[in-house]
């Protein structure tokens, strides 16, 4: 299936660049979850360090704990926004659209036709753009 928008669903039509950003944010969900896992592991491993300790490298001061905490927060926020958009779809279509966009699994035949899946995919991408504030 091509990654394009239906023009007849005027409510959910996005500028092409916004549509692509939201689409690839959804396609990136697996990597984001893996990144979050590793960031949390890294945060656990530096617990033994003094939180007030700073590292000086190249003439700049770095707060390692703060940097990791910020990165965890940004990643969690992005994942939560994408997941929230999925819950705006009817339950019947959530798994199919998720499998197609995140894992590239073909749509099944449970819907009336492929256009039904494409419609719900477009609606999801619209909501992802709204949740990520890129609209």
N, C-alpha and C positions, 0 to 999 in steps of 0.2 A: 504494500500500500504506500502510495506517495504521501509525504507529509505536507499536505496543503489544506486550506480552509474551504469550507462550503460558503459560498457567498450569499446563499439564500437565508442562512441563519444570521441575519444582520445584527442581532443583539450580541452575538459572540464573535464577530469578526474583529480581528486585531490587526494593527499594522504589521507587515511582514517581519520586520526586525524584532518586534515584541513577541510575536508568535514563535519565532525560532528560539529566542532566549528561553521562553517558558517551556517549549518542547524539550530542549536540551537540558534544562534543569531537571525535568522529570526523568529523562534518560540517564541522568547522572546520579540518581538516587542511590543505587548500589554502592558506587564509589564514595558518596558522602557518608553513608552508614559505616563503611569500612574505615574511613578517615576518622570518624567520631570515635570508633572503637579504639584505634591506635592513639588518638589524642588523650583519651581517658586513661589508657595504660601508661602513657608518658606522664600524665599528671600524678598517677599513683606512685610512679617510680621516683619522683622528685619530692615526695612528702618528707623524706628524711632531711632535705635541705632546709636551712633557715629561710622562712618566707621573706624576711627583710633583706636577705642576701641579694646583692646585685652583681651582675657580671659586667666587666668592662672589656670591650673588645673593639679594636679599631677606633678608640677615642669616644665611643658611645656607651651609654649605660643601658643595660638590658635587664628587665624584670622578667625572668624566665617563667615564673609562676603566673604572673599577670598576662603575659603573652599567650600562654597555653589556655588560660581561663577564657580569654577573649576569643580565641580561635574555637574553643569548645562551644561557647555561647553562640557565635555566628553560625557554626555548622548545625547546632541543634535547632536554631531558629529557622534556618533554611529547610531542614528536613520537616519540621513541624508545619511549616507553611504548605509544603507540597502534600503532606499527609492530610492536612485539613481540607485541601481542595478535593482530594479523593472522596471525602465524606459528603461532598455536595452532589455526588452522582448517586443515582438509585443503586441500591445494594446489588441488584441483578447484574449491573454492568461494571462495577468496581474492579472485580478480579480480572475480568477479560481485558479491560483497558490497561490495568496495571501490568499484566503479563505481556501485553503487546508492546507497550512503551518502554518498560523497564528491562524486560528480558527478551524482547523481540520474538515472542511466541505468537503464532498466527491466531487470529480470532476464531472462536468456535462457531458452530452453526445454530446456537441457541437463540439468536436474535433473528428478526425477520430477514434481514439482508445486511450486507457489508456496510451499507449507508447508515444503518442504525448505529453500528459501532463507530463509524467515522464521526457521526453527529455527537456522540457522547465523548469521544476523544477531543473534539473541538471545544466542547463545553468544559471539560476538565482543564484543558490548556488555558482557556480564558480565566478560569478560577485560580489557576496557578499564577498567572500574570498578576491578577488582583492581589493575591496573598503575598506575593514577593514584591509588590509595589513597583512593578516595571511597566504597568499600563499607563 
